[in-house]
Amino acid sequence: QVPLVESGGGSVQAGGSLRLSCVVSGYKGSTNCMGWFRQAPGKEREGVATIFTGGTSTWYRDSVKGRFTISQDSAIDTMFLQMDLLTPDDTAMYYCAAGDGLVLPTTCTGYYSDDFADWGQGTQVTVSS
């Protein structure tokens, strides 16, 4: 297992921004599918954004396209999720996740959470109106 530690969550008003960070031990030099998921109370976990190492392949769920940006900096073993124009519907616990090492760039999406073997502890994002 690869340890993942998220940070950057908090409370913000609608229209505001947050940047989440996920430190992934052993990320440097690896090739993998990485992603962000979220889960709101009473709802199932859903994929938010994914990226394959190198940043050349990304995926976003439709509701966050144009507002969220996923990126990674392998030099510091960190993945980021920049969230702009936040709405109350974005309120959730956000988790970073690392793939099982078998996912290809073309299939690195948030549709299948079982593709991700390692998960962080979560960071809470709360957006008020």
KOLGU-4560 file (N, C-alpha, C; in nm, 3 decimals, padded with zeros to 5 digits):
<recs>
<n_xx: 00.083 n_yy: -00.118 n_zz: 00.000 ca_xx: 00.000 ca_yy: 00.000 ca_zz: 00.000 c_xx: 00.087 c_yy: 00.125 c_zz: 00.000 mol: A seq: 1 type: GLN>
<n_xx: 00.038 n_yy: 00.229 n_zz: -00.065 ca_xx: 00.105 ca_yy: 00.357 ca_zz: -00.072 c_xx: 00.031 c_yy: 00.455 c_zz: 00.018 mol: A seq: 2 type: VAL>
<n_xx: 00.098 n_yy: 00.513 n_zz: 00.116 ca_xx: 00.030 ca_yy: 00.611 ca_zz: 00.202 c_xx: -00.006 c_yy: 00.737 c_zz: 00.125 mol: A seq: 3 type: PRO>
<n_xx: -00.125 n_yy: 00.787 n_zz: 00.149 ca_xx: -00.172 ca_yy: 00.911 ca_zz: 00.091 c_xx: -00.228 c_yy: 00.999 c_zz: 00.203 mol: A seq: 4 type: LEU>
<n_xx: -00.193 n_yy: 01.127 n_zz: 00.199 ca_xx: -00.237 ca_yy: 01.221 ca_zz: 00.301 c_xx: -00.292 c_yy: 01.345 c_zz: 00.233 mol: A seq: 5 type: VAL>
<n_xx: -00.421 n_yy: 01.370 n_zz: 00.253 ca_xx: -00.486 ca_yy: 01.488 ca_zz: 00.194 c_xx: -00.481 c_yy: 01.606 c_zz: 00.290 mol: A seq: 6 type: GLU>
<n_xx: -00.488 n_yy: 01.725 n_zz: 00.231 ca_xx: -00.500 ca_yy: 01.847 ca_zz: 00.308 c_xx: -00.562 c_yy: 01.953 c_zz: 00.218 mol: A seq: 7 type: SER>
<n_xx: -00.600 n_yy: 02.065 n_zz: 00.278 ca_xx: -00.650 ca_yy: 02.178 ca_zz: 00.202 c_xx: -00.800 c_yy: 02.197 c_zz: 00.208 mol: A seq: 8 type: GLY>
<n_xx: -00.871 n_yy: 02.106 n_zz: 00.271 ca_xx: -01.014 ca_yy: 02.123 ca_zz: 00.284 c_xx: -01.048 c_yy: 02.235 c_zz: 00.382 mol: A seq: 9 type: GLY>
<n_xx: -01.174 n_yy: 02.269 n_zz: 00.385 ca_xx: -01.219 ca_yy: 02.374 ca_zz: 00.474 c_xx: -01.356 c_yy: 02.422 c_zz: 00.435 mol: A seq: 10 type: GLY>
<n_xx: -01.392 n_yy: 02.535 n_zz: 00.490 ca_xx: -01.522 ca_yy: 02.596 ca_zz: 00.463 c_xx: -01.505 c_yy: 02.720 c_zz: 00.378 mol: A seq: 11 type: SER>
<n_xx: -01.590 n_yy: 02.735 n_zz: 00.279 ca_xx: -01.582 ca_yy: 02.847 ca_zz: 00.188 c_xx: -01.723 c_yy: 02.882 c_zz: 00.141 mol: A seq: 12 type: VAL>
<n_xx: -01.743 n_yy: 03.006 n_zz: 00.106 ca_xx: -01.871 ca_yy: 03.047 ca_zz: 00.052 c_xx: -01.880 c_yy: 03.014 c_zz: -00.096 mol: A seq: 13 type: GLN>
<n_xx: -02.002 n_yy: 03.000 n_zz: -00.144 ca_xx: -02.024 ca_yy: 02.972 ca_zz: -00.285 c_xx: -01.951 c_yy: 03.074 c_zz: -00.372 mol: A seq: 14 type: ALA>
<n_xx: -01.889 n_yy: 03.023 n_zz: -00.477 ca_xx: -01.809 ca_yy: 03.106 ca_zz: -00.564 c_xx: -01.663 c_yy: 03.113 c_zz: -00.527 mol: A seq: 15 type: GLY>
<n_xx: -01.629 n_yy: 03.062 n_zz: -00.411 ca_xx: -01.492 ca_yy: 03.064 ca_zz: -00.365 c_xx: -01.410 c_yy: 02.950 c_zz: -00.421 mol: A seq: 16 type: GLY>
<n_xx: -01.286 n_yy: 02.942 n_zz: -00.373 ca_xx: -01.192 ca_yy: 02.843 ca_zz: -00.423 c_xx: -01.119 c_yy: 02.774 c_zz: -00.310 mol: A seq: 17 type: SER>
<n_xx: -01.079 n_yy: 02.652 n_zz: -00.337 ca_xx: -00.993 ca_yy: 02.576 ca_zz: -00.248 c_xx: -00.898 c_yy: 02.495 c_zz: -00.334 mol: A seq: 18 type: LEU>
<n_xx: -00.781 n_yy: 02.466 n_zz: -00.279 ca_xx: -00.690 ca_yy: 02.375 ca_zz: -00.345 c_xx: -00.656 c_yy: 02.262 c_zz: -00.251 mol: A seq: 19 type: ARG>
<n_xx: -00.688 n_yy: 02.142 n_zz: -00.292 ca_xx: -00.658 ca_yy: 02.024 ca_zz: -00.215 c_xx: -00.524 c_yy: 01.967 c_zz: -00.257 mol: A seq: 20 type: LEU>
<n_xx: -00.452 n_yy: 01.914 n_zz: -00.161 ca_xx: -00.323 ca_yy: 01.852 ca_zz: -00.188 c_xx: -00.325 c_yy: 01.710 c_zz: -00.135 mol: A seq: 21 type: SER>
<n_xx: -00.252 n_yy: 01.625 n_zz: -00.202 ca_xx: -00.240 ca_yy: 01.486 ca_zz: -00.161 c_xx: -00.095 c_yy: 01.444 c_zz: -00.177 mol: A seq: 22 type: CYS>
<n_xx: -00.030 n_yy: 01.419 n_zz: -00.067 ca_xx: 00.108 ca_yy: 01.371 ca_zz: -00.070 c_xx: 00.105 c_yy: 01.220 c_zz: -00.084 mol: A seq: 23 type: VAL>
<n_xx: 00.170 n_yy: 01.173 n_zz: -00.187 ca_xx: 00.171 ca_yy: 01.031 ca_zz: -00.218 c_xx: 00.313 c_yy: 00.980 c_zz: -00.205 mol: A seq: 24 type: VAL>
<n_xx: 00.338 n_yy: 00.903 n_zz: -00.104 ca_xx: 00.471 ca_yy: 00.847 ca_zz: -00.083 c_xx: 00.506 c_yy: 00.754 c_zz: -00.198 mol: A seq: 25 type: SER>
<n_xx: 00.626 n_yy: 00.772 n_zz: -00.253 ca_xx: 00.671 ca_yy: 00.689 ca_zz: -00.362 c_xx: 00.617 c_yy: 00.726 c_zz: -00.498 mol: A seq: 26 type: GLY>
<n_xx: 00.555 n_yy: 00.841 n_zz: -00.510 ca_xx: 00.496 ca_yy: 00.886 ca_zz: -00.635 c_xx: 00.602 c_yy: 00.913 c_zz: -00.741 mol: A seq: 27 type: TYR>
<n_xx: 00.711 n_yy: 00.973 n_zz: -00.701 ca_xx: 00.816 ca_yy: 01.009 ca_zz: -00.796 c_xx: 00.867 c_yy: 00.885 c_zz: -00.868 mol: A seq: 28 type: LYS>
<n_xx: 00.872 n_yy: 00.898 n_zz: -01.000 ca_xx: 00.924 ca_yy: 00.790 ca_zz: -01.082 c_xx: 00.825 c_yy: 00.680 c_zz: -01.113 mol: A seq: 29 type: GLY>
<n_xx: 00.706 n_yy: 00.689 n_zz: -01.061 ca_xx: 00.606 ca_yy: 00.586 ca_zz: -01.084 c_xx: 00.512 c_yy: 00.626 c_zz: -01.197 mol: A seq: 30 type: SER>
<n_xx: 00.447 n_yy: 00.528 n_zz: -01.254 ca_xx: 00.342 ca_yy: 00.550 ca_zz: -01.352 c_xx: 00.214 c_yy: 00.490 c_zz: -01.297 mol: A seq: 31 type: THR>
<n_xx: 00.113 n_yy: 00.573 n_zz: -01.287 ca_xx: -00.008 ca_yy: 00.525 ca_zz: -01.223 c_xx: -00.124 c_yy: 00.619 c_zz: -01.254 mol: A seq: 32 type: ASN>
<n_xx: -00.241 n_yy: 00.569 n_zz: -01.231 ca_xx: -00.362 ca_yy: 00.649 ca_zz: -01.236 c_xx: -00.390 c_yy: 00.701 c_zz: -01.095 mol: A seq: 33 type: CYS>
<n_xx: -00.407 n_yy: 00.831 n_zz: -01.083 ca_xx: -00.436 ca_yy: 00.894 ca_zz: -00.957 c_xx: -00.567 c_yy: 00.970 c_zz: -00.969 mol: A seq: 34 type: MET>
<n_xx: -00.638 n_yy: 00.985 n_zz: -00.858 ca_xx: -00.766 ca_yy: 01.052 ca_zz: -00.868 c_xx: -00.818 c_yy: 01.109 c_zz: -00.738 mol: A seq: 35 type: GLY>
<n_xx: -00.921 n_yy: 01.188 n_zz: -00.754 ca_xx: -00.995 ca_yy: 01.246 ca_zz: -00.643 c_xx: -01.139 c_yy: 01.196 c_zz: -00.649 mol: A seq: 36 type: TRP>
<n_xx: -01.188 n_yy: 01.153 n_zz: -00.536 ca_xx: -01.327 ca_yy: 01.112 ca_zz: -00.521 c_xx: -01.390 c_yy: 01.193 c_zz: -00.409 mol: A seq: 37 type: PHE>
<n_xx: -01.521 n_yy: 01.192 n_zz: -00.404 ca_xx: -01.590 ca_yy: 01.261 ca_zz: -00.295 c_xx: -01.715 c_yy: 01.185 c_zz: -00.256 mol: A seq: 38 type: ARG>
<n_xx: -01.757 n_yy: 01.208 n_zz: -00.133 ca_xx: -01.878 ca_yy: 01.145 ca_zz: -00.083 c_xx: -01.950 c_yy: 01.243 c_zz: 00.008 mol: A seq: 39 type: GLN>
<n_xx: -02.071 n_yy: 01.275 n_zz: -00.029 ca_xx: -02.156 ca_yy: 01.362 ca_zz: 00.051 c_xx: -02.245 c_yy: 01.277 c_zz: 00.141 mol: A seq: 40 type: ALA>
<n_xx: -02.291 n_yy: 01.332 n_zz: 00.252 ca_xx: -02.379 ca_yy: 01.256 ca_zz: 00.341 c_xx: -02.501 c_yy: 01.202 c_zz: 00.268 mol: A seq: 41 type: PRO>
<n_xx: -02.527 n_yy: 01.075 n_zz: 00.287 ca_xx: -02.642 ca_yy: 01.012 ca_zz: 00.224 c_xx: -02.626 c_yy: 00.978 c_zz: 00.079 mol: A seq: 42 type: GLY>
<n_xx: -02.509 n_yy: 01.001 n_zz: 00.022 ca_xx: -02.484 ca_yy: 00.972 ca_zz: -00.118 c_xx: -02.365 c_yy: 00.877 c_zz: -00.131 mol: A seq: 43 type: LYS>
<n_xx: -02.359 n_yy: 00.812 n_zz: -00.244 ca_xx: -02.248 ca_yy: 00.721 ca_zz: -00.268 c_xx: -02.126 c_yy: 00.797 c_zz: -00.318 mol: A seq: 44 type: GLU>
<n_xx: -02.013 n_yy: 00.733 n_zz: -00.303 ca_xx: -01.888 ca_yy: 00.792 ca_zz: -00.347 c_xx: -01.886 c_yy: 00.808 c_zz: -00.498 mol: A seq: 45 type: ARG>
<n_xx: -01.833 n_yy: 00.920 n_zz: -00.545 ca_xx: -01.828 ca_yy: 00.946 ca_zz: -00.688 c_xx: -01.692 c_yy: 01.002 c_zz: -00.728 mol: A seq: 46 type: GLU>
<n_xx: -01.651 n_yy: 00.966 n_zz: -00.847 ca_xx: -01.526 ca_yy: 01.017 ca_zz: -00.899 c_xx: -01.538 c_yy: 01.164 c_zz: -00.936 mol: A seq: 47 type: GLY>
<n_xx: -01.436 n_yy: 01.240 n_zz: -00.906 ca_xx: -01.432 ca_yy: 01.383 ca_zz: -00.936 c_xx: -01.338 c_yy: 01.412 c_zz: -01.052 mol: A seq: 48 type: VAL>
<n_xx: -01.216 n_yy: 01.367 n_zz: -01.040 ca_xx: -01.115 ca_yy: 01.391 ca_zz: -01.142 c_xx: -01.005 c_yy: 01.288 c_zz: -01.129 mol: A seq: 49 type: ALA>
<n_xx: -00.944 n_yy: 01.254 n_zz: -01.240 ca_xx: -00.832 ca_yy: 01.162 ca_zz: -01.239 c_xx: -00.723 c_yy: 01.214 c_zz: -01.331 mol: A seq: 50 type: THR>
<n_xx: -00.603 n_yy: 01.165 n_zz: -01.308 ca_xx: -00.489 ca_yy: 01.202 ca_zz: -01.389 c_xx: -00.393 c_yy: 01.085 c_zz: -01.395 mol: A seq: 51 type: ILE>
<n_xx: -00.336 n_yy: 01.065 n_zz: -01.511 ca_xx: -00.229 ca_yy: 00.967 ca_zz: -01.523 c_xx: -00.097 c_yy: 01.039 c_zz: -01.505 mol: A seq: 52 type: PHE>
<n_xx: -00.002 n_yy: 00.974 n_zz: -01.442 ca_xx: 00.126 ca_yy: 01.038 ca_zz: -01.415 c_xx: 00.186 c_yy: 01.096 c_zz: -01.542 mol: A seq: 53 type: THR>
<n_xx: 00.230 n_yy: 01.218 n_zz: -01.531 ca_xx: 00.279 ca_yy: 01.294 ca_zz: -01.644 c_xx: 00.186 c_yy: 01.406 c_zz: -01.682 mol: A seq: 54 type: GLY>
<n_xx: 00.061 n_yy: 01.396 n_zz: -01.641 ca_xx: -00.035 ca_yy: 01.502 ca_zz: -01.661 c_xx: -00.089 c_yy: 01.514 c_zz: -01.802 mol: A seq: 55 type: GLY>
<n_xx: -00.064 n_yy: 01.415 n_zz: -01.886 ca_xx: -00.110 ca_yy: 01.422 ca_zz: -02.024 c_xx: -00.250 c_yy: 01.367 c_zz: -02.043 mol: A seq: 56 type: THR>
<n_xx: -00.300 n_yy: 01.294 n_zz: -01.946 ca_xx: -00.433 ca_yy: 01.237 ca_zz: -01.955 c_xx: -00.510 c_yy: 01.272 c_zz: -01.829 mol: A seq: 57 type: SER>
<n_xx: -00.624 n_yy: 01.335 n_zz: -01.846 ca_xx: -00.709 ca_yy: 01.371 ca_zz: -01.733 c_xx: -00.853 c_yy: 01.337 c_zz: -01.763 mol: A seq: 58 type: THR>
<n_xx: -00.930 n_yy: 01.324 n_zz: -01.658 ca_xx: -01.073 ca_yy: 01.298 ca_zz: -01.667 c_xx: -01.144 c_yy: 01.377 c_zz: -01.559 mol: A seq: 59 type: TRP>
<n_xx: -01.260 n_yy: 01.432 n_zz: -01.592 ca_xx: -01.341 ca_yy: 01.505 ca_zz: -01.497 c_xx: -01.487 c_yy: 01.463 c_zz: -01.510 mol: A seq: 60 type: TYR>
<n_xx: -01.556 n_yy: 01.456 n_zz: -01.398 ca_xx: -01.699 ca_yy: 01.437 ca_zz: -01.408 c_xx: -01.761 c_yy: 01.565 c_zz: -01.464 mol: A seq: 61 type: ARG>
<n_xx: -01.872 n_yy: 01.551 n_zz: -01.530 ca_xx: -01.929 ca_yy: 01.663 ca_zz: -01.604 c_xx: -01.957 c_yy: 01.784 c_zz: -01.515 mol: A seq: 62 type: ASP>
<n_xx: -02.001 n_yy: 01.762 n_zz: -01.394 ca_xx: -02.042 ca_yy: 01.872 ca_zz: -01.309 c_xx: -01.928 c_yy: 01.961 c_zz: -01.262 mol: A seq: 63 type: SER>
<n_xx: -01.804 n_yy: 01.916 n_zz: -01.277 ca_xx: -01.691 ca_yy: 01.997 ca_zz: -01.233 c_xx: -01.606 c_yy: 02.047 c_zz: -01.349 mol: A seq: 64 type: VAL>
<n_xx: -01.637 n_yy: 02.008 n_zz: -01.470 ca_xx: -01.560 ca_yy: 02.053 ca_zz: -01.585 c_xx: -01.563 c_yy: 02.205 c_zz: -01.596 mol: A seq: 65 type: LYS>
<n_xx: -01.446 n_yy: 02.261 n_zz: -01.618 ca_xx: -01.434 ca_yy: 02.406 ca_zz: -01.626 c_xx: -01.418 c_yy: 02.475 c_zz: -01.493 mol: A seq: 66 type: GLY>
<n_xx: -01.440 n_yy: 02.402 n_zz: -01.383 ca_xx: -01.426 ca_yy: 02.459 ca_zz: -01.250 c_xx: -01.311 c_yy: 02.397 c_zz: -01.170 mol: A seq: 67 type: ARG>
<n_xx: -01.289 n_yy: 02.269 n_zz: -01.189 ca_xx: -01.185 ca_yy: 02.197 ca_zz: -01.116 c_xx: -01.070 c_yy: 02.163 c_zz: -01.209 mol: A seq: 68 type: PHE>
<n_xx: -00.950 n_yy: 02.161 n_zz: -01.155 ca_xx: -00.832 ca_yy: 02.124 ca_zz: -01.231 c_xx: -00.746 c_yy: 02.030 c_zz: -01.148 mol: A seq: 69 type: THR>
<n_xx: -00.717 n_yy: 01.914 n_zz: -01.203 ca_xx: -00.631 ca_yy: 01.819 ca_zz: -01.137 c_xx: -00.490 c_yy: 01.830 c_zz: -01.194 mol: A seq: 70 type: ILE>
<n_xx: -00.392 n_yy: 01.820 n_zz: -01.109 ca_xx: -00.254 ca_yy: 01.826 ca_zz: -01.152 c_xx: -00.167 c_yy: 01.748 c_zz: -01.055 mol: A seq: 71 type: SER>
<n_xx: -00.044 n_yy: 01.727 n_zz: -01.094 ca_xx: 00.048 ca_yy: 01.657 ca_zz: -01.006 c_xx: 00.189 c_yy: 01.710 c_zz: -01.025 mol: A seq: 72 type: GLN>
<n_xx: 00.265 n_yy: 01.703 n_zz: -00.919 ca_xx: 00.404 ca_yy: 01.744 ca_zz: -00.920 c_xx: 00.483 c_yy: 01.627 c_zz: -00.862 mol: A seq: 73 type: ASP>
<n_xx: 00.538 n_yy: 01.547 n_zz: -00.949 ca_xx: 00.608 ca_yy: 01.427 ca_zz: -00.904 c_xx: 00.734 c_yy: 01.460 c_zz: -00.825 mol: A seq: 74 type: SER>
<n_xx: 00.789 n_yy: 01.579 n_zz: -00.847 ca_xx: 00.910 ca_yy: 01.618 ca_zz: -00.776 c_xx: 00.889 c_yy: 01.626 c_zz: -00.625 mol: A seq: 75 type: ALA>
<n_xx: 00.767 n_yy: 01.656 n_zz: -00.584 ca_xx: 00.735 ca_yy: 01.664 ca_zz: -00.442 c_xx: 00.629 c_yy: 01.561 c_zz: -00.403 mol: A seq: 76 type: ILE>
<n_xx: 00.608 n_yy: 01.463 n_zz: -00.489 ca_xx: 00.517 ca_yy: 01.353 ca_zz: -00.460 c_xx: 00.377 c_yy: 01.401 c_zz: -00.422 mol: A seq: 77 type: ASP>
<n_xx: 00.328 n_yy: 01.500 n_zz: -00.495 ca_xx: 00.202 ca_yy: 01.562 ca_zz: -00.457 c_xx: 00.107 c_yy: 01.574 c_zz: -00.576 mol: A seq: 78 type: THR>
<n_xx: -00.019 n_yy: 01.546 n_zz: -00.550 ca_xx: -00.126 ca_yy: 01.567 ca_zz: -00.645 c_xx: -00.216 c_yy: 01.677 c_zz: -00.591 mol: A seq: 79 type: MET>
<n_xx: -00.271 n_yy: 01.758 n_zz: -00.681 ca_xx: -00.352 ca_yy: 01.871 ca_zz: -00.643 c_xx: -00.489 c_yy: 01.865 c_zz: -00.709 mol: A seq: 80 type: PHE>
<n_xx: -00.585 n_yy: 01.927 n_zz: -00.644 ca_xx: -00.715 ca_yy: 01.951 ca_zz: -00.704 c_xx: -00.751 c_yy: 02.097 c_zz: -00.677 mol: A seq: 81 type: LEU>
<n_xx: -00.740 n_yy: 02.179 n_zz: -00.780 ca_xx: -00.780 ca_yy: 02.318 ca_zz: -00.770 c_xx: -00.930 c_yy: 02.326 c_zz: -00.796 mol: A seq: 82 type: GLN>
<n_xx: -01.003 n_yy: 02.382 n_zz: -00.702 ca_xx: -01.148 ca_yy: 02.391 ca_zz: -00.712 c_xx: -01.188 c_yy: 02.537 c_zz: -00.710 mol: A seq: 83 type: MET>
<n_xx: -01.247 n_yy: 02.581 n_zz: -00.819 ca_xx: -01.294 ca_yy: 02.719 ca_zz: -00.832 c_xx: -01.445 c_yy: 02.720 c_zz: -00.851 mol: A seq: 84 type: ASP>
<n_xx: -01.504 n_yy: 02.835 n_zz: -00.827 ca_xx: -01.648 ca_yy: 02.852 ca_zz: -00.843 c_xx: -01.726 c_yy: 02.744 c_zz: -00.770 mol: A seq: 85 type: LEU>
<n_xx: -01.688 n_yy: 02.721 n_zz: -00.647 ca_xx: -01.751 ca_yy: 02.617 ca_zz: -00.568 c_xx: -01.897 c_yy: 02.647 c_zz: -00.540 mol: A seq: 86 type: LEU>
<n_xx: -01.976 n_yy: 02.543 n_zz: -00.533 ca_xx: -02.118 ca_yy: 02.552 ca_zz: -00.502 c_xx: -02.149 c_yy: 02.461 c_zz: -00.385 mol: A seq: 87 type: THR>
<n_xx: -02.264 n_yy: 02.481 n_zz: -00.319 ca_xx: -02.300 ca_yy: 02.390 ca_zz: -00.210 c_xx: -02.305 c_yy: 02.244 c_zz: -00.251 mol: A seq: 88 type: PRO>
<n_xx: -02.332 n_yy: 02.217 n_zz: -00.378 ca_xx: -02.335 ca_yy: 02.079 ca_zz: -00.426 c_xx: -02.197 c_yy: 02.013 c_zz: -00.423 mol: A seq: 89 type: ASP>
<n_xx: -02.093 n_yy: 02.092 n_zz: -00.408 ca_xx: -01.958 ca_yy: 02.038 ca_zz: -00.397 c_xx: -01.923 c_yy: 01.996 c_zz: -00.255 mol: A seq: 90 type: ASP>
<n_xx: -02.010 n_yy: 02.023 n_zz: -00.161 ca_xx: -01.985 ca_yy: 01.987 ca_zz: -00.022 c_xx: -01.976 c_yy: 01.835 c_zz: -00.009 mol: A seq: 91 type: THR>
<n_xx: -01.865 n_yy: 01.788 n_zz: 00.043 ca_xx: -01.843 ca_yy: 01.644 ca_zz: 00.056 c_xx: -01.709 c_yy: 01.621 c_zz: 00.126 mol: A seq: 92 type: ALA>
<n_xx: -01.688 n_yy: 01.497 n_zz: 00.163 ca_xx: -01.556 ca_yy: 01.453 ca_zz: 00.203 c_xx: -01.481 c_yy: 01.413 c_zz: 00.076 mol: A seq: 93 type: MET>
<n_xx: -01.364 n_yy: 01.470 n_zz: 00.058 ca_xx: -01.285 ca_yy: 01.444 ca_zz: -00.061 c_xx: -01.169 c_yy: 01.351 c_zz: -00.027 mol: A seq: 94 type: TYR>
<n_xx: -01.151 n_yy: 01.252 n_zz: -00.111 ca_xx: -01.047 ca_yy: 01.153 ca_zz: -00.092 c_xx: -00.956 c_yy: 01.148 c_zz: -00.214 mol: A seq: 95 type: TYR>
<n_xx: -00.828 n_yy: 01.140 n_zz: -00.190 ca_xx: -00.737 ca_yy: 01.111 ca_zz: -00.299 c_xx: -00.710 c_yy: 00.962 c_zz: -00.302 mol: A seq: 96 type: CYS>
<n_xx: -00.680 n_yy: 00.913 n_zz: -00.420 ca_xx: -00.665 ca_yy: 00.770 ca_zz: -00.437 c_xx: -00.559 c_yy: 00.740 c_zz: -00.542 mol: A seq: 97 type: ALA>
<n_xx: -00.492 n_yy: 00.630 n_zz: -00.524 ca_xx: -00.392 ca_yy: 00.583 ca_zz: -00.618 c_xx: -00.438 c_yy: 00.453 c_zz: -00.680 mol: A seq: 98 type: ALA>
<n_xx: -00.418 n_yy: 00.441 n_zz: -00.808 ca_xx: -00.458 ca_yy: 00.322 ca_zz: -00.880 c_xx: -00.374 c_yy: 00.201 c_zz: -00.843 mol: A seq: 99 type: GLY>
<n_xx: -00.418 n_yy: 00.088 n_zz: -00.896 ca_xx: -00.352 ca_yy: -00.038 ca_zz: -00.863 c_xx: -00.228 c_yy: -00.064 c_zz: -00.948 mol: A seq: 100 type: ASP>
<n_xx: -00.190 n_yy: 00.031 n_zz: -01.033 ca_xx: -00.073 ca_yy: 00.016 ca_zz: -01.118 c_xx: -00.099 c_yy: -00.052 c_zz: -01.249 mol: A seq: 101 type: GLY>
<n_xx: -00.219 n_yy: -00.097 n_zz: -01.271 ca_xx: -00.254 ca_yy: -00.169 ca_zz: -01.393 c_xx: -00.339 c_yy: -00.087 c_zz: -01.489 mol: A seq: 102 type: LEU>
<n_xx: -00.388 n_yy: 00.028 n_zz: -01.445 ca_xx: -00.476 ca_yy: 00.109 ca_zz: -01.527 c_xx: -00.395 c_yy: 00.182 c_zz: -01.635 mol: A seq: 103 type: VAL>
<n_xx: -00.444 n_yy: 00.178 n_zz: -01.757 ca_xx: -00.380 ca_yy: 00.247 ca_zz: -01.867 c_xx: -00.426 c_yy: 00.392 c_zz: -01.874 mol: A seq: 104 type: LEU>
<n_xx: -00.347 n_yy: 00.479 n_zz: -01.937 ca_xx: -00.389 ca_yy: 00.620 ca_zz: -01.948 c_xx: -00.526 c_yy: 00.638 c_zz: -02.010 mol: A seq: 105 type: PRO>
<n_xx: -00.559 n_yy: 00.554 n_zz: -02.107 ca_xx: -00.687 ca_yy: 00.569 ca_zz: -02.176 c_xx: -00.805 c_yy: 00.524 c_zz: -02.092 mol: A seq: 106 type: THR>
<n_xx: -00.781 n_yy: 00.448 n_zz: -01.988 ca_xx: -00.888 ca_yy: 00.401 ca_zz: -01.901 c_xx: -00.876 c_yy: 00.456 c_zz: -01.760 mol: A seq: 107 type: THR>
<n_xx: -00.800 n_yy: 00.560 n_zz: -01.742 ca_xx: -00.783 ca_yy: 00.624 ca_zz: -01.612 c_xx: -00.896 c_yy: 00.724 c_zz: -01.593 mol: A seq: 108 type: CYS>
<n_xx: -01.003 n_yy: 00.677 n_zz: -01.532 ca_xx: -01.121 ca_yy: 00.760 ca_zz: -01.508 c_xx: -01.171 c_yy: 00.735 c_zz: -01.367 mol: A seq: 109 type: THR>
<n_xx: -01.266 n_yy: 00.814 n_zz: -01.326 ca_xx: -01.328 ca_yy: 00.798 ca_zz: -01.196 c_xx: -01.455 c_yy: 00.716 c_zz: -01.197 mol: A seq: 110 type: GLY>
<n_xx: -01.478 n_yy: 00.646 n_zz: -01.305 ca_xx: -01.599 ca_yy: 00.565 ca_zz: -01.314 c_xx: -01.595 c_yy: 00.442 c_zz: -01.224 mol: A seq: 111 type: TYR>
<n_xx: -01.476 n_yy: 00.390 n_zz: -01.200 ca_xx: -01.464 ca_yy: 00.264 ca_zz: -01.129 c_xx: -01.370 c_yy: 00.281 c_zz: -01.010 mol: A seq: 112 type: TYR>
<n_xx: -01.427 n_yy: 00.294 n_zz: -00.894 ca_xx: -01.345 ca_yy: 00.315 ca_zz: -00.775 c_xx: -01.262 c_yy: 00.194 c_zz: -00.739 mol: A seq: 113 type: SER>
<n_xx: -01.303 n_yy: 00.077 n_zz: -00.787 ca_xx: -01.226 ca_yy: -00.043 ca_zz: -00.756 c_xx: -01.095 c_yy: -00.051 c_zz: -00.833 mol: A seq: 114 type: ASP>
<n_xx: -01.071 n_yy: 00.042 n_zz: -00.924 ca_xx: -00.941 ca_yy: 00.052 ca_zz: -00.990 c_xx: -00.836 c_yy: 00.115 c_zz: -00.900 mol: A seq: 115 type: ASP>
<n_xx: -00.879 n_yy: 00.170 n_zz: -00.788 ca_xx: -00.789 ca_yy: 00.242 ca_zz: -00.700 c_xx: -00.764 c_yy: 00.161 c_zz: -00.574 mol: A seq: 116 type: PHE>
<n_xx: -00.639 n_yy: 00.133 n_zz: -00.549 ca_xx: -00.601 ca_yy: 00.042 ca_zz: -00.442 c_xx: -00.573 c_yy: 00.112 c_zz: -00.310 mol: A seq: 117 type: ALA>
<n_xx: -00.528 n_yy: 00.237 n_zz: -00.315 ca_xx: -00.487 ca_yy: 00.308 ca_zz: -00.195 c_xx: -00.564 c_yy: 00.438 c_zz: -00.183 mol: A seq: 118 type: ASP>
<n_xx: -00.610 n_yy: 00.466 n_zz: -00.062 ca_xx: -00.695 ca_yy: 00.581 ca_zz: -00.035 c_xx: -00.644 c_yy: 00.660 c_zz: 00.083 mol: A seq: 119 type: TRP>
<n_xx: -00.661 n_yy: 00.792 n_zz: 00.075 ca_xx: -00.630 ca_yy: 00.877 ca_zz: 00.187 c_xx: -00.742 c_yy: 00.878 c_zz: 00.289 mol: A seq: 120 type: GLY>
<n_xx: -00.721 n_yy: 00.953 n_zz: 00.395 ca_xx: -00.817 ca_yy: 00.956 ca_zz: 00.505 c_xx: -00.934 c_yy: 01.051 c_zz: 00.479 mol: A seq: 121 type: GLN>
<n_xx: -00.921 n_yy: 01.138 n_zz: 00.381 ca_xx: -01.025 ca_yy: 01.232 ca_zz: 00.346 c_xx: -01.004 c_yy: 01.370 c_zz: 00.406 mol: A seq: 122 type: GLY>
<n_xx: -01.051 n_yy: 01.470 n_zz: 00.334 ca_xx: -01.050 ca_yy: 01.607 ca_zz: 00.384 c_xx: -01.185 c_yy: 01.670 c_zz: 00.351 mol: A seq: 123 type: THR>
<n_xx: -01.244 n_yy: 01.735 n_zz: 00.449 ca_xx: -01.380 ca_yy: 01.786 ca_zz: 00.435 c_xx: -01.382 c_yy: 01.919 c_zz: 00.361 mol: A seq: 124 type: GLN>
<n_xx: -01.472 n_yy: 01.929 n_zz: 00.265 ca_xx: -01.498 ca_yy: 02.053 ca_zz: 00.194 c_xx: -01.643 c_yy: 02.091 c_zz: 00.218 mol: A seq: 125 type: VAL>
<n_xx: -01.664 n_yy: 02.210 n_zz: 00.271 ca_xx: -01.798 ca_yy: 02.258 ca_zz: 00.300 c_xx: -01.818 c_yy: 02.393 c_zz: 00.230 mol: A seq: 126 type: THR>
<n_xx: -01.919 n_yy: 02.400 n_zz: 00.147 ca_xx: -01.948 ca_yy: 02.521 ca_zz: 00.071 c_xx: -02.085 c_yy: 02.572 c_zz: 00.114 mol: A seq: 127 type: VAL>
<n_xx: -02.088 n_yy: 02.693 n_zz: 00.162 ca_xx: -02.213 ca_yy: 02.754 ca_zz: 00.206 c_xx: -02.265 c_yy: 02.850 c_zz: 00.101 mol: A seq: 128 type: SER>
<n_xx: -02.395 n_yy: 02.871 n_zz: 00.104 ca_xx: -02.457 ca_yy: 02.960 ca_zz: 00.008 c_xx: -02.452 c_yy: 03.105 c_zz: 00.052 mol: A seq: 129 type: SER>
</recs>
